[in-house]
Amino acid sequence: MQKVALIVAGGKGERMNADIPKQFLLLNGTPILMHTLKQFSHFEEIVLVLPHSQFDYWQELCITYNFTQKHTLVAGGATRFYSVKNGLEKIDENSVIAIHDGVRPLISTKLINSLITKTKNGVGVIPIVPVKDSIRKMEGENSVHINRSSLFKVQTPQCFLSTDIKEAYTQEFSDTFTDDAAVFEANGGEIITLLGEEKNLKITTQEDLKIASILI
């Protein structure tokens, strides 16, 4: 069974206050997205989902930075749900698919392989990390304390067999689909979790970028 990475990168960089989408910002001299794709270089296939309007710019970057990692470009949709769906349509059956955020460039090969190994028929595997901050839930103008001991933050890659996740994405879109695991569960799939990595942060702010430049 071949391993396929489905990298989704549709960000606009609004929280970065940047002139270019965040996935193209430089991390230690190289665009973030290139770091991310390199982490899956041991896979048989990489599918990269970008807004069609960004194709030319990405291809120019690949030339500028001599980026030769083989990958297939797919046009994204109006939302992440439809972007993932578009990407899945380009992936053959009999694959295990790791769906990953384009702006999580610090994922380790060890974690990727652990997730892939645990993936099986009817079961998706996702990385999670415990919530460390105190949590309060707002109820009107008041707030109540929430026990954080059972709360975890979800990361990517989220891994599934191709037949399972393709079928899950035939459902109609729902606002409850905040990630691929939610789509999979809504279609009757089972999700198991593995401990993720604190360094596997999603770069969405300038502060995240500074932290990533240190961790890398």
Residue pairs with C-beta under 8 A, 6 or more apart in sequence:
1 94
1 95
1 96
1 161
2 43
2 44
2 45
2 92
2 94
2 95
2 96
3 42
3 43
3 44
3 45
3 95
3 96
3 98
3 116
4 43
4 44
4 45
4 46
4 47
4 91
4 92
4 95
4 96
4 97
4 98
4 162
5 37
5 40
5 43
5 45
5 46
5 47
5 97
5 98
5 100
5 157
6 47
6 49
6 84
6 87
6 88
6 91
6 97
6 98
6 99
6 100
7 33
7 36
7 37
7 40
7 46
7 47
7 48
7 49
7 71
7 100
7 101
7 102
8 49
8 76
8 80
8 83
8 84
8 87
8 99
8 100
8 101
8 102
9 21
9 23
9 33
9 36
9 48
9 49
9 50
9 101
9 102
9 103
10 49
10 50
10 51
10 76
10 80
10 83
10 102
11 21
11 22
11 23
11 102
11 103
11 204
12 21
12 22
13 19
13 20
13 21
13 22
13 25
15 22
15 204
15 205
16 22
16 25
16 204
16 205
16 206
16 209
17 206
18 25
20 57
21 54
22 32
22 103
22 203
22 204
23 31
23 32
23 33
23 36
23 102
23 103
24 31
24 32
24 33
24 54
24 57
24 58
24 61
25 31
25 32
25 203
25 209
26 32
27 35
27 105
27 203
27 209
27 212
27 213
27 216
28 213
28 216
30 65
31 61
31 65
32 102
32 103
32 105
32 203
32 209
32 212
33 48
33 58
33 102
33 103
33 105
34 61
34 65
34 67
34 69
35 105
35 106
35 216
36 100
36 101
36 102
36 103
36 104
36 105
36 107
37 46
37 48
37 67
37 69
37 71
38 69
39 105
39 107
39 108
39 109
39 112
40 46
40 98
40 100
40 112
41 69
42 109
43 98
45 72
45 91
45 95
46 69
46 70
46 71
46 72
47 71
47 72
47 74
47 87
47 90
47 91
48 58
48 71
48 72
48 73
48 74
48 102
49 74
49 75
49 76
49 83
49 84
49 86
49 87
50 58
50 73
50 74
50 75
50 76
51 75
51 76
52 75
52 76
55 73
55 75
58 73
61 67
62 68
72 90
74 86
74 87
74 89
74 90
75 86
76 82
76 83
76 86
77 83
77 85
77 86
79 173
81 169
81 173
81 177
81 183
82 173
84 99
84 169
84 180
85 169
87 99
88 97
88 162
88 165
88 166
88 169
91 97
91 162
91 166
92 162
93 162
93 163
93 166
94 162
95 161
95 162
96 116
96 119
96 159
96 160
96 161
96 162
97 159
97 160
97 161
97 162
97 165
98 112
98 115
98 116
98 156
98 157
98 158
98 159
99 156
99 157
99 158
99 159
99 160
99 165
99 180
100 107
100 156
100 157
100 158
101 156
101 202
103 202
103 203
103 204
104 155
104 156
104 200
104 201
104 202
104 203
105 203
105 212
105 216
106 197
106 199
106 200
106 201
106 212
106 215
106 216
107 156
107 157
107 197
107 200
108 197
108 199
108 200
111 127
111 194
111 196
111 197
111 200
112 157
114 194
115 125
115 126
115 127
115 157
115 158
115 159
115 194
116 125
116 159
118 125
118 159
118 192
118 194
119 125
119 159
119 160
119 161
120 161
121 161
121 164
122 164
122 189
122 190
123 189
123 190
123 191
123 192
124 158
124 159
124 160
124 164
124 165
124 180
124 181
124 184
124 189
124 190
124 191
124 192
125 158
125 159
125 160
125 191
125 192
125 193
125 194
126 154
126 155
126 156
126 158
126 159
126 179
126 181
126 191
126 192
126 193
126 194
127 154
127 155
127 156
127 157
127 158
127 193
127 194
127 195
127 196
127 197
127 200
128 152
128 153
128 154
128 155
128 193
128 194
128 195
128 196
129 152
129 153
129 155
129 195
129 196
129 197
129 198
129 200
130 148
130 151
130 152
130 153
131 148
131 151
131 152
131 153
132 148
133 148
134 145
134 148
135 145
135 146
135 148
135 151
136 143
136 144
136 145
136 146
137 143
137 144
137 146
152 193
154 179
154 181
155 196
155 197
155 200
155 202
156 179
156 180
158 179
158 180
158 181
160 168
160 180
160 184
160 189
164 184
164 189
165 180
165 183
165 184
167 187
168 183
168 184
168 186
168 187
168 189
169 183
171 183
171 186
171 187
174 186
176 182
176 186
177 183
177 186
181 191
184 191
185 191
199 215
201 208
201 211
201 212
201 215
202 208
203 209
203 212
